[in-house]
Amino acid sequence: MADQTASQLATAPSPLATSPGTGPAPVDFLEYWKTGARELTTYRGHSHGVWSVAFAPDGLTLASGGVDRLVRLWDIETGRLLRSLRGHTADIRSVVFTPDGQTLATASEDRTIRLWNPATGESKKLLFTRYDHNVVSLSLSPDGLMLARGSHNKDIKIWEVTTGTELMTLLGKDQYDHNWSVCVAFSPDGIHLASGMDIGKIKLWEVLPSGEEKILHNGHWKETEEDSSETRGYFVEDDGGFQKPMSYWIGAMTFTPDAKLLITGSRDQTIKLFDMPHMTEQRTLKGHTAWVRALAVTADSKVLISAGDDATIRFWDLSNGRCFRTIKAHTAAIRGITLSPDGMKLASASWDRTVKLWAGGPEPAE
């Protein structure tokens, strides 16, 4: 389906669902997910933890990627593994489809981004820069033309998807700020990009034409009297790990499809809602007991779905900030969630090596 609209990206699924004989009817997703949430399928095949999962825009296939370095494509109906894509040489951290379904982009800790043809499984382009580090986050502009990446580096790079040309590098105003931009999310209009940092701060950028940092917000970060790079944690290359953990690390961020809110999840176990366009903090959602790693919002902007290292999926009513449903079906951390194009299904990717598919609404009659 080449004629996909921007609203049919995984982050902003179409608000229409078709019921037989009646044509498209609007769905109240708050009602839909409050009524029920049942597991439909478990996809097994990954040999290690799964970092990320994405629906193809036609809603027929799922892509997942993780520690075993393979991108796996699944038939949603049968649960069958269609193909495995080889090429990455380290953890695959993010998988996203372009709105036309012609390209699948994958980001890896091997410091590269690959663009694949999902129909044939061939790798079309390899995107990387000489001084890059682990690529851990991807976001597509709503029109599917630009791809932004967050990484274990302070800059944010944006590529043109069709040609693989590097369009721009976003660098903050503070030249002494060497914290990493680990999370990125395009706004629904494609004009702005939000980024989250390893220390919990968030930034809003104007992508075109200026590439300028517009707002810097403390976000989840808290200033303490003994605050220094030492207490915030720093990377030790020799050990290949952190000497001290950064407590406020941004694990996920997304905009509501109506562009009214920016939502962030953090290692501090909280989710924060910011009113746009000024990024005024609206409220903090508490309930997760570990790092919040994944966020998704229904097309009507009514329901936030979150998941994290506590192995739970939580459903929140965005009008009042209340959690109305908690699912604990995975046996290990959940690192990725995504909504289907029609918003009627949810996929979750876990460290337990599985991907699960969920549906809401009433239980089907026997």
C-alpha positions in Angstrom: 0.0 0.0 0.0 2.1 2.9 -1.3 -0.6 5.4 -0.5 -0.1 5.4 3.3 -0.6 8.6 5.1 1.6 10.0 7.8 -0.9 9.1 10.5 -0.4 5.5 9.7 3.1 5.3 11.2 3.5 2.9 14.1 3.6 5.9 16.5 0.3 7.3 15.1 -1.9 4.6 13.7 -5.0 5.3 11.7 -8.1 5.9 13.9 -10.3 3.9 11.5 -11.0 0.2 11.8 -13.2 -1.5 9.3 -16.0 -3.7 10.5 -17.6 -6.0 7.9 -20.4 -4.5 5.9 -20.4 -1.1 7.7 -17.2 0.4 6.3 -14.8 2.4 8.4 -16.0 3.4 11.8 -14.1 5.6 14.3 -12.9 3.6 17.3 -12.7 5.0 20.9 -9.4 3.5 21.9 -9.9 4.3 25.5 -13.1 2.2 25.5 -11.4 -0.4 23.4 -8.4 -1.0 25.7 -10.5 -0.6 28.9 -12.8 -3.4 27.7 -10.1 -6.0 27.4 -6.6 -6.9 26.4 -5.9 -10.4 25.4 -2.8 -12.2 24.0 -3.3 -13.4 20.4 0.1 -14.8 19.4 3.6 -15.4 20.7 6.4 -15.2 18.1 9.3 -17.4 19.0 12.6 -17.5 17.1 15.0 -15.0 18.6 17.8 -16.7 20.4 18.4 -13.7 22.7 16.5 -10.6 24.0 14.5 -8.5 21.6 15.0 -4.8 21.6 12.5 -3.5 19.1 9.4 -4.4 17.1 7.5 -2.6 14.2 4.4 -3.2 12.2 4.5 -3.0 8.4 2.1 -0.3 7.2 -0.2 -2.9 5.6 -0.6 -4.5 9.0 0.3 -8.0 7.7 3.9 -8.4 8.9 6.0 -7.6 12.0 9.7 -6.9 12.1 11.7 -7.4 15.2 15.4 -7.0 16.1 17.6 -7.7 19.1 20.7 -9.2 20.6 21.0 -12.0 18.1 21.8 -9.4 15.4 19.1 -10.7 13.1 16.1 -8.8 11.8 13.2 -11.2 11.8 10.0 -10.7 9.7 6.9 -12.4 10.9 3.5 -13.2 9.4 1.1 -11.6 11.8 -1.8 -14.0 11.1 0.0 -17.3 11.3 2.9 -16.4 13.6 5.3 -17.9 11.0 8.8 -16.6 10.6 8.9 -15.3 7.0 12.6 -14.4 6.8 15.7 -13.4 8.8 17.8 -10.5 7.6 21.6 -10.8 8.2 24.1 -7.9 8.1 24.4 -6.3 11.5 27.3 -7.4 13.7 26.0 -6.2 17.1 22.7 -5.7 18.9 19.9 -4.3 16.8 18.3 -1.6 18.8 15.6 -0.1 16.7 13.5 -1.2 13.7 11.1 1.2 11.7 9.1 0.9 8.5 8.7 3.8 6.1 5.0 4.8 5.6 5.0 3.3 2.1 6.3 0.0 3.4 9.1 -0.1 0.8 11.9 0.3 3.3 12.8 -1.1 6.7 15.4 0.9 8.7 17.4 -0.8 11.4 19.9 0.7 13.9 22.6 -1.3 15.6 25.3 -1.1 18.2 27.7 -1.9 15.3 27.4 1.9 14.7 25.5 1.6 11.5 21.9 2.0 10.2 20.8 -0.4 7.4 18.0 0.2 4.9 16.4 -3.0 3.7 13.8 -4.0 1.1 11.4 -6.0 3.4 9.9 -7.8 0.4 13.2 -9.3 -0.8 15.3 -9.1 2.3 18.1 -7.3 0.5 20.1 -4.6 2.2 19.7 -1.4 0.1 21.9 1.1 1.9 24.3 1.3 4.8 24.3 4.6 6.7 27.1 5.5 9.0 29.6 8.2 9.9 33.2 7.8 10.6 33.1 8.9 14.3 29.8 7.3 15.2 29.0 5.2 18.2 26.3 2.7 19.1 23.1 3.8 17.3 20.2 3.2 19.8 17.2 5.1 18.5 15.6 5.9 15.2 12.7 8.2 14.3 11.2 8.8 10.8 9.6 12.0 9.8 5.8 11.5 9.2 6.3 11.7 5.4 8.9 9.0 5.6 11.6 11.2 3.9 13.9 11.9 6.8 15.4 9.5 9.3 16.9 10.8 12.6 19.2 8.8 14.9 20.1 9.0 18.6 23.3 7.3 19.7 26.0 7.1 22.3 27.2 10.4 21.0 26.2 14.0 21.6 25.1 14.9 18.1 22.0 13.9 16.2 22.2 13.0 12.5 19.4 13.1 10.0 19.5 11.3 6.6 17.4 11.5 3.5 15.8 8.0 3.2 15.5 7.7 -0.5 19.1 8.6 -1.4 20.9 7.8 1.9 22.3 11.3 1.9 23.2 12.8 5.2 21.1 16.0 5.5 22.2 17.6 8.7 23.8 17.3 12.1 22.1 18.8 15.1 24.4 20.0 17.8 23.4 21.8 21.0 24.2 25.4 21.9 26.4 24.4 24.8 29.7 23.3 23.2 30.9 21.9 26.6 27.9 19.6 26.8 29.1 16.1 26.0 26.1 14.1 27.2 24.7 11.6 24.7 21.5 12.2 22.7 20.2 8.7 23.2 16.5 9.1 22.1 14.9 10.9 19.2 11.3 11.5 18.1 9.9 13.6 15.2 6.8 15.7 15.9 3.6 14.8 14.0 4.1 17.8 11.6 7.8 16.8 11.0 9.0 20.3 11.7 10.4 19.6 15.2 12.5 16.8 16.7 12.7 16.0 20.4 15.7 14.4 21.8 16.3 12.8 25.2 19.7 12.6 26.9 21.5 10.0 29.1 21.3 12.4 32.0 17.5 12.8 31.6 17.4 16.3 30.0 15.3 16.8 26.8 15.6 19.2 23.9 13.4 20.4 21.2 14.9 21.2 17.8 13.6 22.9 14.7 14.6 20.5 12.0 14.2 22.6 8.8 15.3 25.0 7.9 17.6 25.9 10.8 18.5 22.7 12.7 18.5 24.9 15.8 18.1 23.9 19.4 14.9 25.7 20.5 14.2 24.5 24.0 16.4 22.8 26.6 14.4 21.3 29.5 15.7 19.5 32.6 13.1 16.8 32.0 13.8 14.0 34.4 17.2 15.3 35.5 17.5 16.5 39.1 20.3 18.8 40.3 21.8 17.7 43.6 24.3 19.5 45.7 27.1 17.0 44.9 26.1 16.8 41.3 29.0 16.2 39.0 29.8 14.0 36.0 31.0 11.5 38.6 27.6 11.2 40.3 25.7 11.2 37.1 27.9 8.4 35.8 30.3 8.2 33.0 31.4 5.7 30.4 34.6 3.7 30.9 35.8 2.4 27.6 38.2 -0.1 29.1 35.4 -1.8 31.1 32.9 -1.4 28.3 30.4 -0.2 30.8 29.3 2.5 33.2 31.3 3.2 36.3 28.1 4.6 37.9 24.6 4.4 36.4 22.9 7.5 35.2 19.7 7.5 37.1 17.6 9.6 34.8 18.5 8.2 31.4 15.7 8.7 28.9 14.5 5.3 27.7 11.7 6.3 25.3 9.9 9.4 23.9 6.9 10.0 21.7 4.5 12.8 20.7 0.7 12.3 20.9 -0.7 12.2 17.3 -2.6 15.5 18.0 0.8 17.1 18.7 -0.4 18.4 22.1 1.9 16.4 24.3 5.5 15.2 24.3 5.8 12.1 26.5 9.1 10.7 27.9 10.0 7.6 29.9 13.1 7.4 32.1 15.3 5.1 34.1 13.9 7.0 37.2 10.8 4.7 36.6 8.5 7.7 35.8 6.8 9.0 32.7 6.5 12.7 32.1 3.9 14.6 30.0 4.9 18.0 28.5 2.4 20.4 26.9 3.5 21.5 23.5 4.8 23.7 21.9 6.5 25.3 25.0 7.3 22.0 26.7 5.7 22.9 30.0 5.6 19.9 32.3 2.0 18.8 32.8 2.3 15.7 35.1 4.4 12.8 36.1 3.0 9.2 35.9 4.2 6.7 38.4 3.6 3.0 38.5 6.5 1.3 36.8 9.1 -0.2 39.2 12.0 -0.1 36.7 13.3 1.7 33.7 10.6 2.8 31.3 11.8 1.7 27.8 8.9 2.0 25.4 5.9 4.2 24.7 3.0 4.3 22.2 -0.1 6.4 21.9 -3.4 5.6 20.3 -4.4 7.5 17.2 -7.1 9.4 19.1 -4.5 10.6 21.6 -6.5 9.2 24.5 -4.4 6.2 25.6 -0.7 6.0 26.4 0.8 2.5 26.5 4.1 2.0 28.3 6.5 -0.9 29.0 9.8 -1.4 30.7 12.3 -3.4 32.6 9.7 -4.4 35.2 8.2 -6.7 32.5 4.9 -4.9 32.6 2.8 -3.2 29.9 0.7 -0.4 31.4 -2.3 1.5 29.9 -2.9 5.1 30.9 -5.8 7.4 30.4 -4.1 10.6 29.2 -7.1 12.8 30.3 -6.4 12.1 34.0 -3.0 10.3 34.1 -4.5 7.2 35.6 -3.2 3.7 34.9 -6.3 1.6 34.1 -4.7 -1.7 33.0 -1.4 -3.6 33.8 -0.4 -6.7 31.8 2.4 -9.0 33.1 2.7 -11.8 30.6 6.4 -11.5 29.6 8.9 -13.1 32.0 11.6 -10.5 31.5 12.1 -6.8 30.6 10.1 -5.4 27.8 12.2 -3.2 25.5 9.8 -2.4 22.6 6.1 -1.9 21.9 4.3 -0.7 18.8 0.6 -0.3 17.7 -0.7 -1.7 14.5 -1.7 0.7 11.7 -5.4 0.4 12.6 -4.6 0.7 16.3 -6.4 -2.5 17.1 -3.4 -4.6 18.0 -0.3 -4.1 20.1 3.1 -5.9 19.7 5.6 -6.2 22.6 9.3 -7.2 22.4 10.9 -8.7 25.4 14.2 -9.8 26.9 12.5 -13.2 27.3 13.3 -13.7 23.6 9.6 -13.4 22.5 7.4 -11.0 20.7 3.8 -11.0 21.7 0.7 -9.7 19.9 -2.3 -8.2 21.8 -5.8 -7.1 21.0 -8.3 -5.1 23.0 -12.1 -5.1 23.1 -14.5 -7.7 24.4 -13.6 -11.4 24.3 -14.8 -12.9 21.0 -17.8 -15.2 21.4 -17.1 -18.9 21.3 
